Amino acid sequence: ESEGDLIYRREVAYLFEHEKDPIELIRWKDVLEQLEDTLDHCEHIADMLRGVVMKYA
């Protein structure tokens, strides 16, 4: 998750530095935000699975 956060911030910074078309910038920023949200959900599920494993181990 922390690696995903770093990649997200790096790519958003790159996007704002290099993308000149505002529509494309918004589109790609939305894609990156969705990927970040997906990573957050994956981390939450992994935490839940760890809890289940610990409970029934």
DSSP file (Angstrom, degrees, kcal/mol; ACC not computed):
  #  RESIDUE AA STRUCTURE BP1 BP2  ACC     N-H-->O    O-->H-N    N-H-->O    O-->H-N    TCO  KAPPA ALPHA  PHI   PSI    X-CA   Y-CA   Z-CA
    1    1 A E     >        0   0    0      0, 0.0     4,-2.3     0, 0.0     5,-0.2   0.000 360.0 360.0 360.0 -46.2    0.0    0.0    0.0
    2    2 A S  H  >  +     0   0    0      1,-0.2     4,-2.1     2,-0.2     5,-0.1   0.878 360.0  51.0 -65.3 -35.1    2.7    2.5    0.9
    3    3 A E  H  > S+     0   0    0      2,-0.2     4,-2.4     1,-0.2    -1,-0.2   0.906 109.1  51.5 -65.5 -40.1    4.5    1.6   -2.4
    4    4 A G  H  > S+     0   0    0      1,-0.2     4,-2.6     2,-0.2    -2,-0.2   0.884 107.8  52.5 -61.8 -39.3    1.3    2.2   -4.2
    5    5 A D  H  X S+     0   0    0     -4,-2.3     4,-2.5     2,-0.2    -1,-0.2   0.912 109.5  48.9 -62.8 -42.6    0.9    5.6   -2.5
    6    6 A L  H  X S+     0   0    0     -4,-2.1     4,-2.4     2,-0.2    -2,-0.2   0.925 112.6  47.1 -63.5 -44.3    4.4    6.6   -3.6
    7    7 A I  H  X S+     0   0    0     -4,-2.4     4,-2.8     2,-0.2     5,-0.2   0.918 111.2  52.3 -63.5 -43.3    3.7    5.5   -7.2
    8    8 A Y  H  X S+     0   0    0     -4,-2.6     4,-2.5     1,-0.2     5,-0.2   0.947 111.9  44.7 -57.7 -50.8    0.4    7.4   -7.2
    9    9 A R  H  X S+     0   0    0     -4,-2.5     4,-2.2     1,-0.2    -1,-0.2   0.902 114.0  50.1 -62.4 -41.1    2.0   10.6   -6.0
   10   10 A R  H  X S+     0   0    0     -4,-2.4     4,-2.4    -5,-0.2    -1,-0.2   0.927 113.0  45.5 -62.9 -45.0    4.9   10.3   -8.5
   11   11 A E  H  X S+     0   0    0     -4,-2.8     4,-2.6     2,-0.2    -2,-0.2   0.865 111.6  51.1 -70.5 -36.3    2.6    9.6  -11.4
   12   12 A V  H  X S+     0   0    0     -4,-2.5     4,-2.4    -5,-0.2    -1,-0.2   0.922 111.6  48.6 -65.2 -42.3    0.2   12.5  -10.5
   13   13 A A  H  X S+     0   0    0     -4,-2.2     4,-1.7    -5,-0.2    -2,-0.2   0.928 112.5  48.4 -61.4 -44.5    3.2   14.9  -10.3
   14   14 A Y  H  X S+     0   0    0     -4,-2.4     4,-2.3     1,-0.2     5,-0.3   0.918 110.2  52.6 -60.5 -43.6    4.5   13.6  -13.6
   15   15 A L  H  X S+     0   0    0     -4,-2.6     4,-2.7     1,-0.2    -2,-0.2   0.925 109.9  46.7 -59.0 -47.6    1.1   14.0  -15.2
   16   16 A F  H  < S+     0   0    0     -4,-2.4    -1,-0.2     1,-0.2    -2,-0.2   0.797 114.8  48.3 -68.5 -27.3    0.8   17.7  -14.0
   17   17 A E  H  < S+     0   0    0     -4,-1.7    -1,-0.2    -5,-0.2    -2,-0.2   0.850 125.9  23.3 -77.4 -34.7    4.3   18.4  -15.2
   18   18 A H  H  < S+     0   0    0     -4,-2.3     2,-0.6    -5,-0.2    -2,-0.2   0.702  95.4  89.7-112.0 -22.9    3.9   16.9  -18.7
   19   19 A E     <  +     0   0    0     -4,-2.7    -1,-0.0    -5,-0.3     6,-0.0  -0.687  41.9 176.6 -85.1 120.5    0.3   16.7  -19.8
   20   20 A K        +     0   0    0     -2,-0.6    -1,-0.2     1,-0.0     3,-0.1   0.721  58.5  82.9 -93.9 -24.9   -0.7   19.9  -21.6
   21   21 A D     >  -     0   0    0      1,-0.2     4,-2.5     2,-0.0     5,-0.2  -0.729  66.8-154.9 -85.2 115.2   -4.3   18.9  -22.5
   22   22 A P  H  > S+     0   0    0      0, 0.0     4,-2.3     0, 0.0     5,-0.2   0.842  93.1  53.7 -61.1 -33.8   -6.5   19.6  -19.5
   23   23 A I  H  > S+     0   0    0      2,-0.2     4,-2.4     1,-0.2     5,-0.1   0.937 111.3  44.9 -66.0 -45.6   -9.1   17.0  -20.6
   24   24 A E  H  > S+     0   0    0      2,-0.2     4,-2.9     1,-0.2     5,-0.3   0.890 110.8  55.2 -63.9 -39.3   -6.4   14.3  -20.8
   25   25 A L  H  X S+     0   0    0     -4,-2.5     4,-2.5     1,-0.2    -2,-0.2   0.937 110.3  45.1 -58.9 -47.5   -5.0   15.4  -17.5
   26   26 A I  H  X S+     0   0    0     -4,-2.3     4,-2.3     2,-0.2    -2,-0.2   0.913 113.2  50.9 -63.9 -43.1   -8.4   15.0  -15.8
   27   27 A R  H  X S+     0   0    0     -4,-2.4     4,-2.0     1,-0.2    -2,-0.2   0.945 114.2  42.6 -59.8 -49.1   -9.0   11.6  -17.5
   28   28 A W  H  X S+     0   0    0     -4,-2.9     4,-2.6     1,-0.2    -1,-0.2   0.867 111.8  54.3 -69.1 -35.2   -5.6   10.2  -16.4
   29   29 A K  H  X S+     0   0    0     -4,-2.5     4,-2.4    -5,-0.3    -1,-0.2   0.914 108.3  50.4 -63.2 -40.9   -5.9   11.7  -12.9
   30   30 A D  H  X S+     0   0    0     -4,-2.3     4,-2.3     2,-0.2    -2,-0.2   0.905 109.8  50.4 -61.7 -41.8   -9.2    9.9  -12.6
   31   31 A V  H  X S+     0   0    0     -4,-2.0     4,-2.2     1,-0.2    -2,-0.2   0.935 111.3  48.2 -61.4 -46.2   -7.7    6.6  -13.7
   32   32 A L  H  X S+     0   0    0     -4,-2.6     4,-2.3     1,-0.2    -2,-0.2   0.890 110.4  51.7 -63.0 -39.3   -4.9    7.0  -11.2
   33   33 A E  H  X S+     0   0    0     -4,-2.4     4,-2.6     2,-0.2    -1,-0.2   0.899 109.0  50.5 -64.3 -40.1   -7.3    7.8   -8.4
   34   34 A Q  H  X S+     0   0    0     -4,-2.3     4,-2.3     2,-0.2    -2,-0.2   0.904 110.4  49.7 -64.1 -40.6   -9.3    4.7   -9.2
   35   35 A L  H  X S+     0   0    0     -4,-2.2     4,-2.2     2,-0.2    -2,-0.2   0.908 110.8  49.8 -63.6 -41.1   -6.2    2.6   -9.1
   36   36 A E  H  X S+     0   0    0     -4,-2.3     4,-2.2     2,-0.2    -2,-0.2   0.917 110.6  49.5 -63.7 -43.8   -5.3    4.1   -5.7
   37   37 A D  H  X S+     0   0    0     -4,-2.6     4,-2.3     1,-0.2    -1,-0.2   0.895 109.3  53.0 -61.2 -39.9   -8.7    3.4   -4.4
   38   38 A T  H  X S+     0   0    0     -4,-2.3     4,-2.4     1,-0.2    -2,-0.2   0.912 108.1  49.9 -62.6 -42.9   -8.4   -0.2   -5.7
   39   39 A L  H  X S+     0   0    0     -4,-2.2     4,-2.3     1,-0.2    -1,-0.2   0.902 109.1  52.5 -62.3 -40.3   -5.1   -0.6   -3.8
   40   40 A D  H  X S+     0   0    0     -4,-2.2     4,-2.1     1,-0.2    -2,-0.2   0.913 110.2  47.8 -61.4 -42.9   -6.7    0.7   -0.6
   41   41 A H  H  X S+     0   0    0     -4,-2.3     4,-2.4     2,-0.2    -1,-0.2   0.894 109.8  52.9 -65.6 -39.6   -9.6   -1.8   -0.9
   42   42 A C  H  X S+     0   0    0     -4,-2.4     4,-2.5     1,-0.2    -2,-0.2   0.906 108.6  50.4 -62.0 -41.1   -7.1   -4.6   -1.6
   43   43 A E  H  X S+     0   0    0     -4,-2.3     4,-2.4     2,-0.2    -1,-0.2   0.915 109.5  51.0 -63.3 -42.0   -5.2   -3.7    1.6
   44   44 A H  H  X S+     0   0    0     -4,-2.1     4,-2.2     2,-0.2    -2,-0.2   0.921 111.4  47.3 -61.2 -44.3   -8.4   -3.7    3.6
   45   45 A I  H  X S+     0   0    0     -4,-2.4     4,-2.7     2,-0.2    -1,-0.2   0.906 110.5  52.2 -64.4 -41.8   -9.3   -7.2    2.3
   46   46 A A  H  X S+     0   0    0     -4,-2.5     4,-2.3     1,-0.2    -1,-0.2   0.902 109.1  50.5 -61.6 -40.6   -5.8   -8.4    3.1
   47   47 A D  H  X S+     0   0    0     -4,-2.4     4,-2.0     2,-0.2    -1,-0.2   0.909 110.7  49.2 -62.7 -41.9   -6.1   -7.1    6.6
   48   48 A M  H  X S+     0   0    0     -4,-2.2     4,-2.1     1,-0.2    -2,-0.2   0.919 110.9  49.6 -63.7 -43.4   -9.5   -8.9    7.0
   49   49 A L  H  X S+     0   0    0     -4,-2.7     4,-2.6     1,-0.2    -2,-0.2   0.889 108.4  53.3 -63.7 -39.1   -8.0  -12.1    5.7
   50   50 A R  H  X S+     0   0    0     -4,-2.3     4,-2.6     1,-0.2    -1,-0.2   0.913 108.5  50.8 -60.1 -41.9   -5.1  -11.9    8.1
   51   51 A G  H  X S+     0   0    0     -4,-2.0     4,-2.2     2,-0.2    -2,-0.2   0.902 110.2  48.5 -62.8 -41.4   -7.6  -11.5   11.0
   52   52 A V  H  X S+     0   0    0     -4,-2.1     4,-2.2     2,-0.2    -2,-0.2   0.922 111.8  49.5 -64.6 -44.3   -9.5  -14.5    9.9
   53   53 A V  H  X S+     0   0    0     -4,-2.6     4,-0.8     1,-0.2    -2,-0.2   0.922 112.4  47.7 -61.3 -44.2   -6.3  -16.6    9.6
   54   54 A M  H  < S+     0   0    0     -4,-2.6     3,-0.4     1,-0.2    -1,-0.2   0.886 111.4  51.3 -64.8 -38.0   -5.2  -15.5   13.1
   55   55 A K  H  < S+     0   0    0     -4,-2.2    -1,-0.2     1,-0.2    -2,-0.2   0.886 121.0  31.6 -66.6 -38.8   -8.6  -16.2   14.5
   56   56 A Y  H  <        0   0    0     -4,-2.2    -1,-0.2     1,-0.2    -2,-0.2   0.308 360.0 360.0-105.7   8.4   -8.8  -19.8   13.2
   57   57 A A     <        0   0    0     -4,-0.8    -1,-0.2    -3,-0.4    -2,-0.1   0.485 360.0 360.0 -78.3 360.0   -5.1  -20.7   13.2
